[in-house]
C-alpha cells in the first residue's frame, strides 16, 4: 500500500503578497504621490543652478521620473545579484544635490555632474562587497550629521526661490513673491494638521497646486511654454552632451555615494523590520548593487544618483501594505510619467516662490530627519558632541561664506565648496580620531563632554537628609513637609 505524503507549500514571504490589479496600482500610485515632491526637487535645483530653460528643466524632471521608475522596478522585482526584492521606492536623493550644484558652479557644468555620477557609482558598485566591512565607520553620529547638513545647506535654495529665483529680476525679493511663498508654506502646515492621513501625507504636493492656483489668479504664473515641445517622448540619451570626467568632481561625488550606500543600507534594514522578513548581508548587497547600477546608468538618460526614499518606508509602516509588487506598480507609473515631458514642463512652470514656500518645509524635513538620527547618539563620556559640533560648523562655512574657498586650488574648492562634502569629511575623520583611534584619548574629557552632563556639587548633597525629594519645584522632607529654600546672595541683589 503506497502512502503519498502531501508536501507542505513553501512559506510565502510577506513582501511576496499579491493584491488585485486595482488595489496594486491604487496603492502604487499612493507611493508615487508620497515621493513626487521629493523626486522633482533635485532636478529643479540642479537645472536652475546650471541656468537651464524651463523646457530643459522639464526634460530633466521627466528623465528623473523615468529612471526612478526603472530603478524601483529593478529594486523590487530583482534579478540575480541586483535588487533586494523589498518594497523600496527609488529616486534621485537630496544627498548629492548641494555637491552637484557645487560642481556646476565650479565650471564643469551639467556634463561634469553626469560624469562624476557615472564614475563614482561604478566605484560604489565595485566596493559594495566591502561596504559591510567599512559601514562601522558610518555610525549615526556621522550619518545624522551629514543628513542634517544636507537639509541646512539646501535652505539658501529655498530662500532664493521664495524671493523669486532670479536675482536680476526687478521683483526679486518683493513682498508679492515672499507673500506667495508664505501662503504656500501656510497651506503646507494647515494641510499637515488636517485629520485625513492621505491629505496630510500629500501636503507638499497639494500646497504646490494651490499655491500655483493663487499665483495664476494674481498673474504670477506663466504656462505659455508648456505646449512647446513633445507631449510624449522617450528620454534622449546624453541630451545635454557627452559626460566629462573631472577628478575633484568624482571625489566629491564618491563621498555622496558612500552616504547613499549608508542610507540605503539603513532603509533596507528598516523596511525588512517593518515587513517582518529576513534581511541578511546578501540581500543588503543585492539592494546596494541595484542602487549603484541604477546610478551609473541614470546619466545616460540625463538623471542623477538613485537612492531608496525613506518617506516611502514610512508609508509601508503606516498603510501596512507590505507587497513589493505594489511598489513595482508605482515604479511602472513613474516610467509612464517619465515618458510625458509635457508633465515635466508643467512642473517647471510652477512659480519659484511657490517652490520656495514648499521647499522651506521640505528641506527642513531633511534636516529634521538628521536631527532625529542624532537624537539616538550616545553623548555621555565620549567626544560625539564635538564631532557633531565641528562637522556641522565646518559644513556651514561654504553656506555662510560662499567665497571662503575661492583662493584655494580648484580641486580643493570643488570638494569643500559643498557643505555636505565638508561635513562628511570632517565627521568621518573625527569619528576615526575619537572613536576608533583610542590611543592618546585623555581620561579627563574635554569641557565639551563635561558640559553635556548635569553636575551637582558635593557640598549641596551634604545639606540633604534621607527621604528628601523634589515635587513641583519644592523640596519636601521625609515627613511630607516643605523645606524652605534660601535664595543665594547673588539673586538677592
URZI-V366481 format. One record per residue. RES is the residue in one small letter. PHI is phi in whole degrees, 0 to 359 (none if undefined). Layout:
res: (RES	RES)
phi: (PHI	PHI)
This chain:
res: (x	x	x	x	x	x	x	x	x	x	x	x	x	x	x	x	x	x	x	x	x	x	x	x	x	x	x	x	x	x	x	x	x	x	x	x	x	x	x	x	x	x	x	x	x	x	x	x	x	x	x	x	x	x	x	x	x	x	x	x	x	x	x	x	x	x	x	x	x	x	x	x	x	x	x	x	x	x	x	x	x	x	x	x	x	x	x	x	x	x	x	x	x	x	x	x	x	x	x	x	x	x	x	x	x	x	x	x	x	x	x	x	x	x	x	x	x	x	x	x	x	x	x	x	x	x	x	x	x	x	x	x	x	x	x	x	x	x	x	x	x	x	x	x	x	x	x	x	x	x	x	x	x	x	x	x	x	x	x	x	x	x	x	x	x	x	x	x	x	x	x	x	x	x	x	x	x	x	x	x	x	x	x	x	x	x	x	x	x	x	x	x	x	x	x	x	x	x	x	x	x	x	x	x	x	x	x	x	x	x	x	x	x	x	x	x	x	x	x	x	x	x	x	x	x	x	x	x	x	x	x	x	x	x	x	x	x	x	x	x	x	x	x	x	x	x	x	x	x	x	x	x	x	x	x	x	x	x	x	x	x	x	x	x	x	x	x	x	x	x	x	x	x	x	x	x	x	x	x	x	x	x	x	x	x	x	x	x	x	x	x	x	x	x	x	x	x	x	x	x	x	x	x	x	x	x	x	x	x	x	x	x	x	x	x	x	x	x	x	x	x	x	x	x	x	x	x	x	x	x	x	x	x	x	x	x	x	x	x	x	x	x	x	x	x	x	x	x	x	x	x	x	x	x	x	x	x	x	x	x	x	x	x	x	x	x	x	x	x	x	x	x	x	x	x	x	x	x	x	x	x	x	x	x	x	x	x	x	x	x	x	x	x	x	x	x	x	x	x	x	x	x	x	x	x	x	x	x	x	x	x	x	x	x	x	x	x	x	x	x	x	x	x	x	x	x	x	x	x	x	x	x	x	x	x	x	x	x	x	x	x	x	x	x	x	x	x	x	x	x	x	x	x	x	x	x	x	x	x	x	x	x	x	x	x	x	x	x	x	x	x	x	x	x	x	x	x	x	x	x	x	x	x	x	x	x	x	x	x	x	x	x	x)
phi: (none	270	250	267	273	282	284	286	294	298	297	270	289	304	287	269	300	247	255	296	303	299	294	301	284	294	292	296	295	296	298	297	296	295	256	300	299	288	279	271	293	302	296	296	291	292	298	294	297	276	71	281	284	297	294	291	296	300	295	299	298	299	296	293	295	298	292	300	295	298	296	296	297	298	293	272	281	78	230	303	76	227	107	281	56	234	287	241	271	255	183	292	273	291	304	259	298	295	294	295	297	296	295	299	291	285	104	283	72	293	294	292	297	298	296	293	295	299	295	294	292	294	297	300	296	290	270	307	299	268	296	298	275	259	295	295	274	234	287	304	295	274	295	297	297	293	295	300	295	304	297	292	289	272	297	300	296	297	295	296	299	300	276	131	89	247	293	276	287	295	263	296	79	290	297	296	295	293	297	295	297	296	296	296	298	298	295	304	293	293	293	292	275	300	294	287	296	296	296	299	291	260	300	296	296	295	294	294	294	293	297	294	297	296	298	296	297	259	71	254	234	235	252	294	266	298	280	276	125	285	277	239	199	279	306	282	301	49	297	255	104	292	291	244	241	244	303	298	295	294	298	300	289	295	298	299	298	297	295	298	299	295	298	294	302	296	293	297	296	295	290	297	293	295	288	83	234	282	235	250	298	295	292	296	299	297	293	292	295	297	302	289	295	298	293	291	275	304	298	303	255	71	237	233	302	253	208	290	269	295	296	283	298	296	295	300	292	290	278	77	274	261	295	287	288	296	290	300	297	298	297	296	297	298	299	297	298	290	272	243	300	298	293	297	291	297	296	294	275	299	304	299	299	295	298	296	297	289	294	304	286	297	288	298	296	298	299	296	297	294	297	298	294	294	292	271	281	275	250	276	56	208	253	298	297	288	298	295	298	293	290	294	300	294	291	277	304	292	278	286	225	302	268	303	258	296	271	277	304	300	295	292	297	298	288	267	289	273	300	292	296	301	295	295	300	295	296	295	295	291	297	296	296	266	253	242	266	288	300	94	295	276	292	271	294	289	299	295	285	300	290	273	253	279	242	241	290	297	295	291	294	294	279	270	247	301	93	294	208	257	224	57	83	246	272	244	273	293	267	85	266	285	262	299	251	280	294	288	298	290	273	279	249)
